[in-house]
Every structure is written in structure tokens, then in C-alpha cells.
Amino acid sequence: MARILIAEDDAGIRLLVTRALRMEGHDVTMAEDGEMAIDILAERNGAFDLVLSDIRMPAMTGIELAHASHAAFPDLPILLMTGYAEQREAADDLAAIIIGVVDKPFTVAEIRSRVAEALRAPQCDDDVLLMRRYG
């Protein structure tokens, strides 16, 4: 399955999403904030199939993470999450570099479905996934 990096400062949501995606067979790495996520991306040379990030986080927001991730790894798909309408509107400016925004609260089924859709997006085809994994 896919290698997914989750950046979420709320421990409960981070663990819920991680468990839900691991039960689907995905290899999930967790980051407590955007800065930690960008460090993990750098350490692993962007070897993920998807970044799933909250928008509102301390230190580095999900929007800042999306920009930094896209600058370093332009083919890496990014899916954002938020519970705030104004942040969803701010994410609209990122349409060229993100796959979409998941509204909180969401159910386990919803997050699994949105991740599956993101992984099926054109930039996530099998050739791209193999290149990310095996360079």
C-alpha cells in the first residue's frame, strides 16, 4: 500500500487517522507539526506517496508545509484537513499544489475514502509511486 506522512498537532486526531489508515494497510509516519513533517520529508528524501496535513498547526501551518513540500518535492501529493471555514478558503489559493481539503470533523470512513481518492489522483499513478519508493 501507500507510504503516508501525517502532520497533525492534535494527538487524538493524529492517532485516529494513523490507526484508520494502518488498518487499510498503509505505512504511516506521524509528525506533530509542520516543522517535524518537513524534517521527516528531508530525511527520507520525499519518499512518501501522500502528505496528509492539518492546516492549523503551531510553528509551521499546513499551508506553509504544502508550499515547502511542493518546492522540494513537486510531485508529492498533498491533502489538507481543517475544521475552520476561513482556513479552507485560504487553501483555495493552493489548488495548483494540493489535491483537496478534508473538512473536520470527519468519520474514519470519510478519511479513508478521501485518502484513497488522493492516491488515485493522476499524479499518484503506479509509475510515480514506484519512482518515489525506489528512485
C-alpha positions as protocol buffer text, in pm:
chain_id: "A"
residue {
  index: 1
  type: MET
  ca { x: 0 y: 0 z: 0 }
}
residue {
  index: 2
  type: ALA
  ca { x: 97 y: 366 z: 22 }
}
residue {
  index: 3
  type: ARG
  ca { x: 351 y: 545 z: 239 }
}
residue {
  index: 4
  type: ILE
  ca { x: 171 y: 837 z: 406 }
}
residue {
  index: 5
  type: LEU
  ca { x: 306 y: 1121 z: 621 }
}
residue {
  index: 6
  type: ILE
  ca { x: 50 y: 1269 z: 860 }
}
residue {
  index: 7
  type: ALA
  ca { x: 115 y: 1614 z: 1009 }
}
residue {
  index: 8
  type: GLU
  ca { x: -138 y: 1688 z: 1284 }
}
residue {
  index: 9
  type: ASP
  ca { x: -82 y: 1866 z: 1615 }
}
residue {
  index: 10
  type: ASP
  ca { x: -390 y: 1717 z: 1785 }
}
residue {
  index: 11
  type: ALA
  ca { x: -272 y: 1383 z: 1926 }
}
residue {
  index: 12
  type: GLY
  ca { x: -620 y: 1230 z: 1926 }
}
residue {
  index: 13
  type: ILE
  ca { x: -684 y: 1307 z: 1560 }
}
residue {
  index: 14
  type: ARG
  ca { x: -330 y: 1207 z: 1465 }
}
residue {
  index: 15
  type: LEU
  ca { x: -370 y: 866 z: 1630 }
}
residue {
  index: 16
  type: LEU
  ca { x: -721 y: 811 z: 1495 }
}
residue {
  index: 17
  type: VAL
  ca { x: -616 y: 883 z: 1136 }
}
residue {
  index: 18
  type: THR
  ca { x: -298 y: 680 z: 1173 }
}
residue {
  index: 19
  type: ARG
  ca { x: -485 y: 376 z: 1303 }
}
residue {
  index: 20
  type: ALA
  ca { x: -755 y: 407 z: 1037 }
}
residue {
  index: 21
  type: LEU
  ca { x: -501 y: 420 z: 756 }
}
residue {
  index: 22
  type: ARG
  ca { x: -279 y: 147 z: 900 }
}
residue {
  index: 23
  type: MET
  ca { x: -583 y: -80 z: 915 }
}
residue {
  index: 24
  type: GLU
  ca { x: -612 y: -21 z: 539 }
}
residue {
  index: 25
  type: GLY
  ca { x: -256 y: -150 z: 504 }
}
residue {
  index: 26
  type: HIS
  ca { x: -79 y: 184 z: 461 }
}
residue {
  index: 27
  type: ASP
  ca { x: 265 y: 259 z: 603 }
}
residue {
  index: 28
  type: VAL
  ca { x: 201 y: 572 z: 811 }
}
residue {
  index: 29
  type: THR
  ca { x: 454 y: 809 z: 964 }
}
residue {
  index: 30
  type: MET
  ca { x: 335 y: 1071 z: 1213 }
}
residue {
  index: 31
  type: ALA
  ca { x: 455 y: 1427 z: 1268 }
}
residue {
  index: 32
  type: GLU
  ca { x: 332 y: 1652 z: 1548 }
}
residue {
  index: 33
  type: ASP
  ca { x: 362 y: 1970 z: 1343 }
}
residue {
  index: 34
  type: GLY
  ca { x: 470 y: 2108 z: 1008 }
}
residue {
  index: 35
  type: GLU
  ca { x: 833 y: 2158 z: 1106 }
}
residue {
  index: 36
  type: MET
  ca { x: 866 y: 1795 z: 1211 }
}
residue {
  index: 37
  type: ALA
  ca { x: 695 y: 1688 z: 888 }
}
residue {
  index: 38
  type: ILE
  ca { x: 936 y: 1887 z: 670 }
}
residue {
  index: 39
  type: ASP
  ca { x: 1230 y: 1738 z: 863 }
}
residue {
  index: 40
  type: ILE
  ca { x: 1095 y: 1386 z: 801 }
}
residue {
  index: 41
  type: LEU
  ca { x: 1043 y: 1462 z: 433 }
}
residue {
  index: 42
  type: ALA
  ca { x: 1402 y: 1586 z: 405 }
}
residue {
  index: 43
  type: GLU
  ca { x: 1545 y: 1287 z: 596 }
}
residue {
  index: 44
  type: ARG
  ca { x: 1359 y: 1045 z: 368 }
}
residue {
  index: 45
  type: ASN
  ca { x: 1412 y: 1246 z: 51 }
}
residue {
  index: 46
  type: GLY
  ca { x: 1037 y: 1283 z: -1 }
}
residue {
  index: 47
  type: ALA
  ca { x: 983 y: 905 z: -17 }
}
residue {
  index: 48
  type: PHE
  ca { x: 610 y: 925 z: 56 }
}
residue {
  index: 49
  type: ASP
  ca { x: 308 y: 870 z: -163 }
}
residue {
  index: 50
  type: LEU
  ca { x: 98 y: 1132 z: 18 }
}
residue {
  index: 51
  type: VAL
  ca { x: 125 y: 1406 z: 279 }
}
residue {
  index: 52
  type: LEU
  ca { x: -192 y: 1449 z: 487 }
}
residue {
  index: 53
  type: SER
  ca { x: -171 y: 1765 z: 694 }
}
residue {
  index: 54
  type: ASP
  ca { x: -385 y: 1975 z: 922 }
}
residue {
  index: 55
  type: ILE
  ca { x: -389 y: 2339 z: 817 }
}
residue {
  index: 56
  type: ARG
  ca { x: -386 y: 2497 z: 1163 }
}
residue {
  index: 57
  type: MET
  ca { x: -72 y: 2393 z: 1350 }
}
residue {
  index: 58
  type: PRO
  ca { x: 186 y: 2575 z: 1562 }
}
residue {
  index: 59
  type: ALA
  ca { x: 532 y: 2661 z: 1427 }
}
residue {
  index: 60
  type: MET
  ca { x: 454 y: 2580 z: 1061 }
}
residue {
  index: 61
  type: THR
  ca { x: 99 y: 2570 z: 928 }
}
residue {
  index: 62
  type: GLY
  ca { x: -25 y: 2312 z: 682 }
}
residue {
  index: 63
  type: ILE
  ca { x: -29 y: 2581 z: 414 }
}
residue {
  index: 64
  type: GLU
  ca { x: 337 y: 2661 z: 480 }
}
residue {
  index: 65
  type: LEU
  ca { x: 411 y: 2288 z: 483 }
}
residue {
  index: 66
  type: ALA
  ca { x: 233 y: 2248 z: 149 }
}
residue {
  index: 67
  type: HIS
  ca { x: 444 y: 2525 z: -7 }
}
residue {
  index: 68
  type: ALA
  ca { x: 770 y: 2387 z: 136 }
}
residue {
  index: 69
  type: SER
  ca { x: 684 y: 2029 z: 39 }
}
residue {
  index: 70
  type: HIS
  ca { x: 588 y: 2128 z: -313 }
}
residue {
  index: 71
  type: ALA
  ca { x: 907 y: 2335 z: -356 }
}
residue {
  index: 72
  type: ALA
  ca { x: 1127 y: 2042 z: -251 }
}
residue {
  index: 73
  type: PHE
  ca { x: 920 y: 1755 z: -392 }
}
residue {
  index: 74
  type: PRO
  ca { x: 686 y: 1891 z: -663 }
}
residue {
  index: 75
  type: ASP
  ca { x: 534 y: 1551 z: -746 }
}
residue {
  index: 76
  type: LEU
  ca { x: 439 y: 1469 z: -386 }
}
residue {
  index: 77
  type: PRO
  ca { x: 60 y: 1481 z: -344 }
}
residue {
  index: 78
  type: ILE
  ca { x: -71 y: 1688 z: -53 }
}
residue {
  index: 79
  type: LEU
  ca { x: -413 y: 1658 z: 110 }
}
residue {
  index: 80
  type: LEU
  ca { x: -507 y: 1910 z: 380 }
}
residue {
  index: 81
  type: MET
  ca { x: -752 y: 1887 z: 672 }
}
residue {
  index: 82
  type: THR
  ca { x: -928 y: 2166 z: 859 }
}
residue {
  index: 83
  type: GLY
  ca { x: -1219 y: 2241 z: 1085 }
}
residue {
  index: 84
  type: TYR
  ca { x: -1221 y: 2612 z: 1004 }
}
residue {
  index: 85
  type: ALA
  ca { x: -1404 y: 2768 z: 708 }
}
residue {
  index: 86
  type: GLU
  ca { x: -1159 y: 3058 z: 675 }
}
residue {
  index: 87
  type: GLN
  ca { x: -867 y: 2816 z: 651 }
}
residue {
  index: 88
  type: ARG
  ca { x: -1047 y: 2620 z: 382 }
}
residue {
  index: 89
  type: GLU
  ca { x: -1076 y: 2945 z: 185 }
}
residue {
  index: 90
  type: ALA
  ca { x: -705 y: 3013 z: 236 }
}
residue {
  index: 91
  type: ALA
  ca { x: -631 y: 2666 z: 99 }
}
residue {
  index: 92
  type: ASP
  ca { x: -822 y: 2753 z: -220 }
}
residue {
  index: 93
  type: ASP
  ca { x: -515 y: 2952 z: -328 }
}
residue {
  index: 94
  type: LEU
  ca { x: -320 y: 2624 z: -319 }
}
residue {
  index: 95
  type: ALA
  ca { x: -537 y: 2449 z: -577 }
}
residue {
  index: 96
  type: ALA
  ca { x: -239 y: 2403 z: -809 }
}
residue {
  index: 97
  type: ILE
  ca { x: -32 y: 2218 z: -547 }
}
residue {
  index: 98
  type: ILE
  ca { x: -282 y: 2029 z: -328 }
}
residue {
  index: 99
  type: ILE
  ca { x: -530 y: 1755 z: -406 }
}
residue {
  index: 100
  type: GLY
  ca { x: -800 y: 1892 z: -179 }
}
residue {
  index: 101
  type: VAL
  ca { x: -917 y: 1973 z: 172 }
}
residue {
  index: 102
  type: VAL
  ca { x: -1094 y: 1735 z: 410 }
}
residue {
  index: 103
  type: ASP
  ca { x: -1339 y: 1904 z: 643 }
}
residue {
  index: 104
  type: LYS
  ca { x: -1324 y: 1821 z: 1013 }
}
residue {
  index: 105
  type: PRO
  ca { x: -1491 y: 1658 z: 1184 }
}
residue {
  index: 106
  type: PHE
  ca { x: -1478 y: 1351 z: 963 }
}
residue {
  index: 107
  type: THR
  ca { x: -1554 y: 985 z: 1014 }
}
residue {
  index: 108
  type: VAL
  ca { x: -1300 y: 706 z: 977 }
}
residue {
  index: 109
  type: ALA
  ca { x: -1478 y: 600 z: 658 }
}
residue {
  index: 110
  type: GLU
  ca { x: -1456 y: 955 z: 519 }
}
residue {
  index: 111
  type: ILE
  ca { x: -1084 y: 997 z: 582 }
}
residue {
  index: 112
  type: ARG
  ca { x: -1013 y: 654 z: 434 }
}
residue {
  index: 113
  type: SER
  ca { x: -1219 y: 742 z: 128 }
}
residue {
  index: 114
  type: ARG
  ca { x: -1053 y: 1082 z: 77 }
}
residue {
  index: 115
  type: VAL
  ca { x: -705 y: 929 z: 112 }
}
residue {
  index: 116
  type: ALA
  ca { x: -797 y: 656 z: -136 }
}
residue {
  index: 117
  type: GLU
  ca { x: -920 y: 924 z: -382 }
}
residue {
  index: 118
  type: ALA
  ca { x: -599 y: 1123 z: -333 }
}
residue {
  index: 119
  type: LEU
  ca { x: -388 y: 817 z: -402 }
}
residue {
  index: 120
  type: ARG
  ca { x: -584 y: 751 z: -722 }
}
residue {
  index: 121
  type: ALA
  ca { x: -527 y: 1109 z: -846 }
}
residue {
  index: 122
  type: PRO
  ca { x: -332 y: 1134 z: -1175 }
}
residue {
  index: 123
  type: GLN
  ca { x: -6 y: 1233 z: -1006 }
}
residue {
  index: 124
  type: CYS
  ca { x: -30 y: 917 z: -794 }
}
residue {
  index: 125
  type: ASP
  ca { x: -18 y: 663 z: -1074 }
}
residue {
  index: 126
  type: ASP
  ca { x: 185 y: 343 z: -1031 }
}
residue {
  index: 127
  type: ASP
  ca { x: 493 y: 471 z: -1217 }
}
residue {
  index: 128
  type: VAL
  ca { x: 513 y: 778 z: -994 }
}
residue {
  index: 129
  type: LEU
  ca { x: 466 y: 569 z: -678 }
}
residue {
  index: 130
  type: LEU
  ca { x: 743 y: 330 z: -783 }
}
residue {
  index: 131
  type: MET
  ca { x: 976 y: 619 z: -861 }
}
residue {
  index: 132
  type: ARG
  ca { x: 913 y: 771 z: -518 }
}
residue {
  index: 133
  type: ARG
  ca { x: 978 y: 442 z: -344 }
}
residue {
  index: 134
  type: TYR
  ca { x: 1275 y: 318 z: -541 }
}
residue {
  index: 135
  type: GLY
  ca { x: 1408 y: 632 z: -709 }
}
